[in-house]
Amino acid sequence: MYKLLFDLVFKKMDPEKAHHLAFFWIRLAASVPGLRQLVQLVLAPRDPALRTTALGLDLPGPFGLGAGFDKNGIGIDGLAMLGFDFVEIGTVTGEPQPGNPAPRLFRLVEDRALINRMGFNNQGSARVAARLAGRARTTSTPVVGVNIGKTKVVEEADATEDYLKSTRRLAPHADYLVVNVSSPNTPGLRNLQAVQILGPLLWDVRKAADEVTAHHVPLLVKIAPDLADEDIDEIADMALTLGLDGIIATNTTIGREGLRTSASRVEEIGMGGLSGAPLKARSLEVLQRLRARTEGRLAIVSVGGIETAEDAWQRILHGADLVQGYSAFIYEGPFWMRRVHRGLSARLRASGHASIADAVGTAKAS
Ligand SMILES: Cc1cc2nc3c(=O)[nH]c(=O)nc-3n(C[C@H](O)[C@H](O)[C@H](O)COP(=O)(O)O)c2cc1C
């Protein structure tokens, strides 16, 4: 059914317009009393066996939506209604900014992939913080991660202050906070992944978050798949030394290897981060490397190329406490989360593990 809708409607539309249209429908459905509960009943049936704890948070399951879909936190309830166990909003920058000129989002249908150079289009930390502050929080509100990045016009030397501005505004409203230093679409951003720069940045963000909150807000860093293996090890070591709560791996790649889409089309699209199926192998590799280095001493959120329940399950077995998806949601549609959850339930039961947390990192033994 969704395949038909995708082929007949979305595929013919500009990808960014299709995103706005679909997201509008999601928010509309979530705002109609009764309809939200009905949709939730169908798309997000909760298997209690999938309940898990990670980052000190209780979650209905391990499967969340990656950053970038809801940049401004305008549709959290609608996305949870569709079955995501948690929603990461952002990237939010210190100041509002329009992002790069359109077109800036492209589908590579044969590759089940996307290329984007959105460039952190968002309403800025003040506005997003005000929106989050206005949300009623109850035990049934979804877990919300807030992903922060650098405002484009801010010089690299002043990056810390920009992150701190966002931290002070957003940490009080975040269930967890992510420092994003891995988007390829903000010039110079990925230089912040160098541990000599990243360490002090994360230290300052940690302090700023503690100053504005009475409780410990889990802090994570999101890294690129294009890092050399030694750099991944260095970041893992640094995260342990700093007492960081977790690492999100990975963001999109600047690589273009092994694509089915014609080279001329790929060249025509130009710069941007590639996501979806072609990212699967590298994202799994980065996860395995992080797990080997950290041995369960911090949480790992695995993202990149997850399309099926089996993909998600393999990430868990290889050490992911939580998983996220984005690109496959575009190709698979609103029943995707249900399929992944059902598949995870079946795999968990067949594995004999008592819980998802129990299965994390057991790949060698299974
Ligand atoms: C259109 C688009 C926009 C994105 N924007 C962000 C962003 O603002 N911040 C971020 O940390 N990641 C962003 N991402 C990366 C995703 O969160 C995710 O890390 C990446 O797409 C790999 O997962 P996937 O293969 O399941 O899509 C974006 C991805 C896409 C496709």
The ligand as an ORCA input file, in Angstrom:
! r2SCAN-3c Opt
* xyz 0 1
  C      17.568     14.364      5.295
  C      18.447     14.007      6.444
  C      18.748     14.980      7.396
  C      19.551     14.660      8.480
  N      19.807     15.610      9.410
  C      20.560     15.315     10.484
  C      20.797     16.277     11.487
  O      20.304     17.395     11.425
  N      21.578     15.916     12.529
  C      22.125     14.665     12.658
  O      22.819     14.400     13.645
  N      21.898     13.736     11.720
  C      21.131     14.020     10.653
  N      20.902     13.066      9.712
  C      21.558     11.738      9.851
  C      20.646     10.681     10.459
  O      20.255     11.004     11.774
  C      21.365      9.322     10.473
  O      22.506      9.409     11.302
  C      21.816      8.893      9.084
  O      20.845      9.228      8.121
  C      22.064      7.385      9.007
  O      20.890      6.653      9.278
  P      19.960      6.009      8.112
  O      20.871      5.264      7.208
  O      18.980      5.158      8.851
  O      19.313      7.166      7.440
  C      20.089     13.350      8.610
  C      19.775     12.389      7.651
  C      18.962     12.688      6.588
  C      18.660     11.631      5.579
*
